Amino acid sequence: MASNNPGDQDGGRPRGTSKRGFASMDPQRQREIASQGGRAAHEKGTAHQFTSQEARAAGSKGGKAAHAKGTAHEFTSEEARAAGRKGGQASAGNNSQGGNTGESQGGQG
C-alpha cells in the first residue's frame, strides 16, 4: 500500500539519509576535498593551531569517548612495553640534542 507521506517517496529510506552532494561522493574523493580545504586554510593563515595543552585535552576526550563506547584499543603487555620503549627512545633522543637535562655535562660547575 502506498503512503501519502512525502518522506516515503525516496524508495522507503527514512528522511535525512539521502546521499546527495558531498555525501554521495566516495570517501577517497571526500578526503581529497577536505585536504584541499585544510591546505588552503594553512596557506591563508586561518587554520587553527593547537597548543600542546589543547591537543592533550582533545586526545584525552577522544580516549574517554572510545573507552565509553567500548571501541578503544586494549594493549597487551608486550604492546605496552614496546610503546614505552619507543617513547623513551624518542624522549632520550630529544634530550641529547643540546637541551639541558639538569645533569652535569662534565667540566667544572
N, C-alpha and C positions, 0 to 999 in steps of 0.2 A: 504494500500500500504506500503511495507517495505521500510525503509530508508537505504541509503548507509552510513549513519553517524555511525562510530564505537561507539560513545557515546550512541546510542539508543539501544544497544544490551543488556542492563541490565533491560529489562522489561519496558522501557519507562521513567524511572526515569532520571531526569537531572543529568549531570555529577557532581561529588563531593558529592553525597548523599548516596553512597553505605555504607551499615553497615558491615564493616569488622573490625577485630581485636578488639581493646578496645571499639570502638563504638558499636559493636554488642552485648556486654555484657549487662546484665540487670543492672539498676542503682545501686542496692544494691552491686553487685559484683565490680562495678567501685569504689564505696565509700570504700569498704574494701581494694582494691589495693592501692588507693590513701592514705588511712590512714596508711597502712604499710610503704609507702614511707615517709610520714611525721614523723612517729616514728623513722625510720632509720636515717633520717637527724638530728633529735634532739639527738639521741644517739651518732651519729658521730660528732656532734657539728657544722654541716654546715647549720643548719636551720636558717632562718632569724629571728632575734629577733626584733620586733617592739619597738621603743621608744614610749612614750605616745604621743609625737607630731606627729609621723608617723601614729599612729593608729587614732588619731583625724583627721588628714588630709584625710586618707582613708575613714573614716566614713562620713566625710563631702562630699567628692567626690561622694560616693555612694548615699547619701541622695539627692544631687543635681540631679544626673542622674535619680533617681527614680521619683523625682518631675517633671523633664522634660518629662519623658515618661508617667507620669500620673499613675504610679503604687505605689506611696508612700502611706503609711497608713495615713489616716486623723483621728486624735484623736478627740473624743468627749470631752466635757468639763470635764465629770466625769473621763474618762481615763487619761486626763492630770493631774487632781487633784491627782489621785491615783499614777501616776508615780512620781509626785513631792513629795508626801508624802513618797514614798518608797526611793527616792533618799535622801531626808532629813534625814530619819531614818538611812540610811547607813552612811551618812556623819557624823551624830552625834555619831554614834557608833564608827567610826574611831577616832574621836577626843577624846573620853573618854578612849582610850587605852594608856594613858600616854603621848600623844602628847601635846605640849604647844599651846593652842589656843589664847594666849595673855591675857587671863582672869586670875585674881588672884585666886590662889588655896587656899586662906586662909593663915593665918600666917602673918608674918610681911614682908613687902617687897616692 
